Amino acid sequence: MDHSGKVDQDDVVRARNILLASEPRTPRDEVDAYRVLARVSPAAYLPPLSRALDG
């Protein structure tokens, strides 16, 4: 994953797929997915990221 200013659209698609998948996900996968998506849309994804980090 690229940590520069731009978010790779492939990373965004992977993150959304992780969150939408029917199979169970690990807490680490969930946090990683929300981190990517929070860079794209902070208002929508920072609250779930915070909850995932608490959990």
C-alpha positions as CSV (number, residue, x, y, z in Angstrom):
1,M,0.0,0.0,0.0
2,D,1.2,3.5,-0.9
3,H,1.5,6.0,2.0
4,S,1.9,9.1,-0.1
5,G,-0.8,11.7,-0.7
6,K,-2.7,9.7,-3.3
7,V,-4.6,6.5,-2.6
8,D,-4.3,3.7,-5.1
9,Q,-7.8,2.8,-6.4
10,D,-6.9,-0.9,-6.3
11,D,-6.3,-0.5,-2.5
12,V,-9.7,1.1,-2.2
13,V,-11.4,-1.8,-4.1
14,R,-9.5,-4.3,-2.0
15,A,-10.6,-2.6,1.2
16,R,-14.2,-2.5,0.2
17,N,-14.1,-6.1,-0.8
18,I,-12.7,-7.0,2.6
19,L,-15.5,-5.2,4.4
20,L,-18.2,-6.6,2.1
21,A,-17.0,-10.2,2.0
22,S,-19.3,-12.8,3.6
23,E,-16.3,-14.6,5.1
24,P,-15.1,-13.6,8.6
25,R,-12.4,-11.0,8.7
26,T,-9.6,-10.6,11.2
27,P,-9.5,-7.4,13.3
28,R,-6.2,-6.6,11.6
29,D,-7.9,-6.8,8.1
30,E,-10.7,-4.6,9.3
31,V,-8.4,-1.9,10.6
32,D,-6.3,-2.0,7.5
33,A,-9.4,-1.6,5.3
34,Y,-10.8,1.3,7.3
35,R,-7.4,3.0,7.3
36,V,-7.4,3.0,3.5
37,L,-11.0,4.1,3.2
38,A,-10.5,6.8,5.8
39,R,-7.9,8.4,3.6
40,V,-10.5,8.6,0.8
41,S,-13.5,9.7,2.9
42,P,-12.6,10.6,6.4
43,A,-16.0,11.7,7.6
44,A,-17.5,8.3,6.7
45,Y,-14.7,6.0,7.8
46,L,-12.9,7.5,10.8
47,P,-15.7,6.6,13.2
48,P,-15.7,2.9,12.1
49,L,-11.9,2.9,12.2
50,S,-12.0,4.2,15.7
51,R,-14.4,1.5,16.8
52,A,-12.2,-1.2,15.0
53,L,-9.1,0.1,16.9
54,D,-11.0,0.0,20.2
55,G,-12.3,-3.5,19.6
